[in-house]
Each structure stands twice: as structure tokens, then as C-alpha cells.
Amino acid sequence: MRFPFLFATRGCRAVYRLHQKQFLSPVPPLWKHRSSAAVSTQLCKDDRSYYITTPIFYVNASPHLGHLYSAVLADCLHRYKLLQGFNSKFATGTDEHGLKIQQAAEAAGKDPLTFCTGVSKQFRHLFSSCNISYTDYIRTTEQRHREAVEDFWSVLWNKGLIYKGSYEGWYSTQDESFLMPSQVGDALDSLGKEIKVSLESGHKVEWMKEENYMFRLSAFQSQLLDWLKGNPQAVQPERFHQAVLKWLHEDLPDLSVSRQRSRLQWGIPVPGDDEQTIYVWLDALVNYLTVAGYPDKHNQWWHVARHVIGKDILKFHAIYWPAFLLGAGLPLPKVIHVHSHWTVGGKKMSKSLGNVVDPLERSQMFTADGMRYFLLRQGVPDSDCDYTDDKVAKLLNAELADSLGGLLNRCTAPALNPAQVYPSFCPQSFPRAHGGRAVREDYHMLDAVKKLPAVVEKHYETMHIYKALEAISACVRLTNGFVQRHTPWKLDRKNSEDERWVDTIIHISLECLRIYGTLLQPIVPETSNKLLSRLGVQPHERSWAALNFLARYQGMDCPFEGRALGSDSGVLFSRLEPHNADKQKPKKTKKSAN
Ligand code: MSP
């Protein structure tokens, strides 16, 4: 018997026609799902496990800047949690199935697996060049993943959440996405032919009609709403949380979760039905579980999962994925951190416009740390940002080479620090109550640096990395101002009072630098290492717990006081020529004492 369903959409007529063939068992009761989400929140309270993921990247083309951005954001959160003493797992990898990849392999004249292996290696190479410190790199063509997907499918099937039906509607192969008619518009292709495109991505869509398996997405609408309303931090930033709520107030038709094998061979066959291939998004999303050890060993990690994603894949992660998980009786991700996109010259990056920025080339030009710093300092999760080489060079020169590098150089140069030590702090020169040689602005600076770790922590937690960097950069400026104000190079070391003051100025500045170096480790690991090594800070003294700024000012011992500096391994960050950034190799700056 067949039950026709019609889904009316906003401002358009009924378009999705779904014929239900089977109904294996009733949809599980709501409370069951709610309790699993509630349990997960409970379990997480004192947990020191952390699990962060990037999206897995399509291998139809080489990596571009946007891919590196997703990876750098997740890497930063992973490194930050390690510094805080968490046991952190960080997964990335490649999404290798689906029509888009099948077609790309065909076009390249390669068999799909060879093709995927080649591009997947490019991603790995980019990530190792940029110090992306993943703990697991997953490919959806691996056997462990296939087993996880088959198991996950069977769980949904056994619960009656998947049924055989037929789907008719728009499909975008580029986005591997089904679209409502309201999401489709008219356009002309490069030959001037009229085509239909996705209004959101601009990619071409095609009308498809085929027998396949459907997931009862519509049954989860109210549970998804409950989850989002009960967890206002679940999707961040807020504007994306609101976007998901808005979608959930619209129609939520059931979702096609397979394609006919005759059209799509490159994918995991539906268990028990070789005529059908599992929809690439269901396949891909399960990667997060595969890495966690699903189906047997995922408990430690699964209840603390966080996903970093770009805004274009929000619906898949904040609607489809939670619905699948609810259906399978698994906890929902703790947070979905969403970021916006990079444009180039104000335009979307695209092969046809020829404006795709190669992240590997740029990381060679500006160094890995340089690119990481730029992306995280300029990338604003809430809104799109524009990339230019000139901006990168200017920012890196101003903040890493001049401001931070200049400060380190001043305080460690033999002219000012002839003994090459972390000198003593003199409480009489800089007393807690006013009266020494310090002025009001100096107290203000100390206060700002003291508070900085908490400020940075707050922003790292919500993936507002640019705000953390803004705060660090402002403090670096304050410390430079402090040194500049007291011109220690003009003081006379032969006068003991002056000497104590010079040492105190350097001690404070080195303490500031130690804090900046420690907090910057998740952003610029190589530069931070260079900085901390120069200060003589040992690897075990670089954690969040070891921050303890200016202990001597608080009347406590400072483990660094009197210690020899580490060896001088050169300029902290080499200056770049802004206008010729794309032509020139980094140029060394002259070191100076002031
Ligand atoms: N394969 C899917 C994800 C599956 S996850 C279960 C996919 N892959 S992708 O290669 O197209 O995109 C991967 C990531 O790169 C996404 O987070 C996407 O938002 C991001 N970016 C793609 N273009 C981007 C920009 N121009 N700017 C910033 N990030 C962008 O989607």
C-alpha cells in the first residue's frame, strides 16, 4: 500500500512527493532521546576529555585557503585544551565518496580510489606543513569507517527510521545536497544556456526522481527544537543558532539517504540492498563516530564531541546529524562551532574566477605560523573576511615582527641585558602601593596582563580566536609602551638604584613575554617555542597552570628569576615586504637594542 505525502514549502506549491512503502516500527518515544542528551550533559561536568573535529574535506580538488582555516581553528582549540591539561582527541581527514568525487575521478581518468588517495595526500601534506596536530586522520574509504557506517545504518533501520520510498526533487552534485524549490533559482551557464542553481551556493542543480531510502527526518523536528532551545550554546555564534531555529520552524521533509547504485557506484552499499548506495552525507557525518571508536568503544569521546564547521554545511551538522544521532540513541555534539568564509577581492573563491588561494604556497611564502596567525587574527566567525597578500604581510610585520619580535629583541639584546639572564625584580622600585619608580600606566599594564589569561580563555572557549589575539596584541603594545616610557637603555647600570630599576623593567617585560608566548602556543607554535626557549622557559613550564604572572610582585618566588636566558636563535619573526609579498622571500631585520 502507498501513502502519498505532500510537502508544501514557503511561497511555492507542493513539490516533494514521497511514496512510503514500508513502515517497520513506530518512531521511538521522545523522552528516550531527551534522556540521552540530558545524560550526556550530566556526564560531561567534570570530564577532562575533549574531542574536536574538522569537517572531512572533499577530495574532488586540491586544498584551498578555506580548508586550511577550518583545520587551523580546530587545531588551535585542540592545542589550547592540551595546555589546560585535557586529554584531547583531534580528528580531521577526507570525504571520499559520492557523485562529485566519482565524476572528478572520471574526469581525471583515474580509478576513484587512486584519485582519492592522491588528493587525500595533498591535504595531509598541507596539514603537516602547517603544524595541524591531528591525532587521527580518517578517510571514508577505510574499512573501519565502512563498518561504522553499516552499523549506524542498521541501527536506524532496525528502529524503523529508514524506509524505502521514492524521492523527486532538486539535487546539487557540487553540494551533494537536496534542495527545496524555494532554494532554487534561474541562471545562465558559461555557454549562455539557462540552468537552475542553488540560491545559496550558486551551484547547478538537477531534477532527480528515483527510488531510494528515506530517513524520517520530519519526526525529529520538535526534538531538535527542544535541544536547541535547551542548549543555547549548542550552535555558536548566536546568529547561526538563530538560523537553525528558523529552518526548524519551516517544513522539515524526510530525507533521502541513498542513491540508486546505477547512478552512484562510488560509496558504501546499503546493507542488505546492493542496488542502493548510502547518501554521501550520512556516510561522511558518521566519520566523527568512527574516530571516536564506534560502534564498540566510543563512549569516552562521544559525549564530549565538538565540531568546527563552515557556515555552508550548517544544515547538515545542526539538523541532519543531530536527527541521525537522536534516532540512533546517541548523545548530541556538545558544541557546533561555525565559522564564516574567506573571500578574495570581495568574491567567493572559485576555480572559474581563477581566484583560489593555495594555502600551501602561501604558507611557504609567509611561513606556517604567519598564515596561522593571519587566519586566526583576521578571521571573524560571524562574518566573511577578505583575503589579500598585502594584508597578511602588513599584519605580520606589525604584530609578529615589530611588536612582539621587537619587544623580545629589546629585552634580550646584550646591550640592555649584558648578563643574558632573567634579571631580578626589585619590590622597592615597583612596590604594590605607589611610591617607587613605576607610574600609573605601569600599574594599568600589570593589571591588564594579569587578567589576560582569563580573557584569552573566555575567547578560546567560544572560538572567538580573533578576540583573544586582539587582547594579546593590545597587551604587547602596553608592554612596549612601558619599556618605551622608561627608556632603560638611557639608565646607568653603574648606579645601583638605576640598575635595580633596569632589571625590574626587564624582569617585568620578560614576564609579559612569557605570558604572551604561552598563550600564543595554540596559534603560532613555532614562534612561541622560539620565544619561550629564548626566555629559558622549559617545556614543562609552558602550560596554562604555569602562567602565574609576575610572582615576585605578589610577594612569591619566581622560578625564572636569575636564570640564564636560552640561546639566541635569531629574529623572532622576519619582516616581509608588503607590496611585493607575493614575489619576495622573508627578509631578515637588523637587530637593535631599542
Ligand atoms: N565534505 C564536506 C564536509 C563533510 S563533514 C562530515 C565538505 N567538504 S569541503 O571540502 O567542501 O569543505 C570543508 C570545509 O571547508 C567546510 O567547513 C567549509 O565551510 C570550508 N570552506 C570551504 N570554502 C571556504 C571558504 N571560502 N572560506 C572558509 N571556509 C570554507 O563540505
Boltz pocket constraint, residues with backbone or C-beta under 6 A from the ligand:
constraints:
  - pocket:
      binder: B
      contacts: [[A, 54], [A, 55], [A, 56], [A, 57], [A, 58], [A, 65], [A, 66], [A, 67], [A, 69], [A, 70], [A, 95], [A, 281], [A, 284], [A, 285], [A, 286], [A, 287], [A, 308], [A, 309], [A, 310], [A, 311], [A, 312], [A, 313], [A, 339], [A, 340], [A, 341], [A, 342], [A, 343], [A, 349]]
      max_distance: 6.0
